[in-house]
Amino acid sequence: MKKKKSGYLERTRTKWGYFFIAPGIIGFLVFSLGPMLYSLFLSTMEWNIITPKRFVGLENYRQLFQNELTWKSLKVTAAYTAMTVPLVIVITFGIALLLNSRVRGISIFRTIFYIPSIIPLVATAAIWMFIYNPTYGFLNGILRALGLPAQKYIYSTSSVIPCLSAMAVWCAGNTVIIYLAGLQGVSRQLYDAAEIDGAGRMQRFRHITVPMMTPIIFYNLVMTMINCLQTFTQAYIMTDGGPANSSLFFSLLIYRNAFTYQKMGYAAALSWVLFVIAGILTLILFVTSGKWVFYEDGGDNW
């Protein structure tokens, strides 16, 4: 009798569990997986929204790999990602270390560093457009006051990517908060034991802080890389891909083909190329993470 009752309770719990997760599953199928599969179907079509769809097979993929703008946008996105990811990972980690200090008013500084991440990206772009303006911008105002020559910043092909990378670091408050949460989760007993054994500050940082933080570093690395690959708003508002396509990110190229040229099938094919690239890079990070990511329970990250 007890077995029957326990079995009934287990089935009831299972049914209620599925009931409560059903909205999430339905939302994923309708708003994520469904559109993804439809875009895959659309990538085999020629469609300008107005006229009926026409099946072209892999023609869209063949055309995009023969298009110079595709390779240009891939180079721009790769350069931005290669520059921004290390800067964000290292600088935000350093800021989190400082914010983990026990000093008076530290919560105020934590708030200051977090605020930029909650400002809408459009407003952030407007702020940085003023900062980078070559005529009346804040940075050139400082340079003129010091008697130094003014710079073009986002209006120069050589400096537009570094300028956008600097803006990305300023907006990385979420990464700082994640690092800070990880640092506060490191056991104080480890530091006390190392200090008793005579370990200095740098030794404690190298042999305790960094190894214990590697899962957090790995998470932030993956998320920052994916965000960099999907960069769109900054270039769309601040540069429109210029000057001379030097900030033509891959996402901006997708947007232009979809909503400017009405080449929806071609844009869908570009989207899947970006998805595959992001997937491959993420897989590489997961495969190689076993060599440097440390877990307290010794478990695998897969």
N, C-alpha and C positions, 0 to 999 in steps of 0.2 A: 504493500500500500504506500509506504514511504517512497519507494522507487518511482511509482506512478506519479505521485504528487510532485517529486523533485523534477521529473521529466516534463510534467505539465508547466511548472514554474519556469524551467529553462526555455521551453518553446515560447512561452508568453514573453519572457524577457527578450528573446530573439526577435519576435514579431514587433515589439515596441521599439527595439533598437533600429530595425529597418524602417519603421514608421518615422522616427525622428531624423534619420539620415536621408530619407527620401527627398526632401526639398533640395539638399545639397547635390545629390546624384542627378535629380531632374534638371537643376540649374546648370550643372556641368554638361549634361548631354545636349541641352537646348541651346545654351549660350556659349559653349566652348567647343566641344567635340563636333557638334552639328555644323557650325560655321566653318570649322577646319576642314571637315570632309567635303563640304560644298565648295570651298575655295580650291581644294585639290581637283574636284570635278571641273571647276571653272577655269583652271589653269590649262585645260586641254581645249578650251573654246576661244573663239574670236567673238567678242561682244562689246559693244559700245553703249550698253544700257538701253538704247532706243530700239535698235534693230534686233531681230531674233538672233539667238546664239547659233554659231556655226562651228562644228567640230573640226579642229585642226591637229589633233593629236599632240605630239611633242614639238610642234612648230614654235610655240612661244618660248620654250626652253632653248631651242636652237638659236632663235633670234637674240635672246638676251645674252647668250655667251658670245655672240658675234658683235654685240653692241659695245662701242668704246666707253660709253657712259656707265655701263655695268661694271667694267673693270675699274674705271675711275672712282666710282662710288665705293667699291670694295676696298680700294687702296686708302681712300679717305677714312672709311670706317675702321679699317685695321690700324691705321696710324693713330687715330683718336683713341681707340681701345688700348693699344700698346702704351700710350702715354698716360692715359687717365687712370687705368686700373692700378698700376704701381703707386701712383701719387695718392690716390684715394686710400688704398690699403695701408700704406706706410704713415701718411700724415694723420689720418683719423685714428690710427692706433696710438700714435704719439699724443694726440689730443686726449684720448681716453685715459692714457696713463696719467696725464696731468690732472684730469678731472676726477681721478680716483683718489686724489690726495685728500687728507683730512684737515682742511683749513676752513677758517670762518668765511662764510658767504660762498662756498663752493657750489651750492644749488643755483645761485644766480648765474655763474659762469656756465653751468650745464644748460640752463635755459637759453642763454645767449647763443651757444653753439648749436642748439637744437632748432631754434626758431627758423633759420633759413630753409630747413627741410619741409616745413609746413606752409611756407609761402607758395601760392600757386606759381607754377613754372612760367606762365605768361608774364606775371608781375615780376618774377625774378629776371626774366629776359629783358624786360623794360628797364629795370634797375641797372643791369650790366651794360645795356646799350648806352646809357648815360655815362657810366664809368669809362667805357671804351671810346666814347665819341672823340674823334681827333680834333674837333674845333673847340668845344666847351666842356669836354669830359673831365671827370675828377682826376684821373691819372695824369693826363697831359697838363692839367692845372698845377699839379705838384711838380712835374718836370720843368715847366716854365718858371715856376718860383725858384727852382734850384739852378736855373740857367742852362738846363739840358734840352736837347732837341725833342720835339713832340714825336709821338709814334702813331702809326695807323691802326694798330691792334687788329680788330676783326675785319678791317678793310684792306688788309695786306695778305697775300697768298702765303707768305712765310710765317705769319704769326697768328692766323685765325684759329688754327687747331690748338696751339698752346693756350690761347686766350679762353677758348671754350673748355679746355681741360681745367684751367684755374677756376672757372665758374662751377664746374662739376664738383670740385673739392669743397667749395664754399657751401654747396647744397647737400653735402653728405652727412647731415646731422643724424639720420637714421643709423648709418654705419657706426658713428661714434657711440650712440646709445647702446647698440648691440655689443660693441666691444666693452663698454663700461659694465654692462650686465655680466658679461663673461669674466671680467676682472674681479668683480665683487663675489663671484662664485668660486674663485680659487681659495682653497683652504688656507687660513692664516697659520695653521700648524706647520705647514710645509716651510713657510718662510722662517718661522721661529726655530725649527729644527736645523735649517740650513745656516741660520745666523749663529746658533750655538756651535755648529761645526766650523765656524770661521769664514763662511762664504760672504764675500763682499756684495755690494749692491748690484754690480754688473753680473756677477756670477749667479746671483738669485734671479735676475732678469733672464739670463741666457738659459739656465737649467731648470727653472721653475715656471716663470711667467710665460715665456714663449711656448714651451711644450704643452702647457695646460691650455693655452689659448689657440692652439692649432685648429681644433674643430671650428671655432668661431672665425678664425682667419680664413679657413677653407670656405665656410658659408658665405662670408662677405666677398670673397674672391669670385665665387660662382655668380652671385647676384649682381655684383658690380660689372662683371664682364657682360652678362646678358643685358643689363641696362644700357651699357655703352653701345652694344651692337644695335640696340633699338632706338638710339638717339634720334630725335625728330624735332621737337618743339623749339629747341635753341636755334637750330639752323633755319627752320622755317620762319621764325619771327625775326631773328637778328641778322641773318645773312642771305636768306633765300638761296642757299647753296653756293653763294659767291664768296669772294671774287674769283672769277674764272673757274667755277665749279670746285674750288679748293675746299669747300665745306659741304659738298654734295654727299650727304650721308645716304646709306642704302635705303633707309626708311623714307627719306625725302624723295628718293627716286621712285619708290613704290607709290607714294602719294601723288606725285606728278602724273605718272602713267594712269593711275586710277581715276583721279578727279580733275585733272587738267586736260589730258589727252583722251579720256574716256576709253582707255584700253584695259578693261577690267580683267580679261583673261591673261594678258601679259603681266599685269600687276600681281595677279594671283600667283603666277609662276615665279615672279621675283620674291614674293612672300615666302614661298616654299623653299627657295634657295637660301634665304636668310634663316629660316627655321632649321634647315639641315646643317648649315654652318654652325649655328648656335648649339645644336644638338651634338655635333661632332666635338666641338671645343669643350663642352660640358663633360662629355664622356671621357675625353683625354684627361681632364682635371680629376675626375673620379678614379680613373685607372691609376694615375700617378700619385694620388693622395695617400695611398697606403705606405709610401716611402717617407712621408714627412708629417702626416697627421697622427697625433697621439690621442688615444681614448683611454680614460681611466679604467674602464672595465675590460680593456683589451679587445673590445669588439671591433667588427669591420664596419666601414661606413656604407656598405652596400645594403 
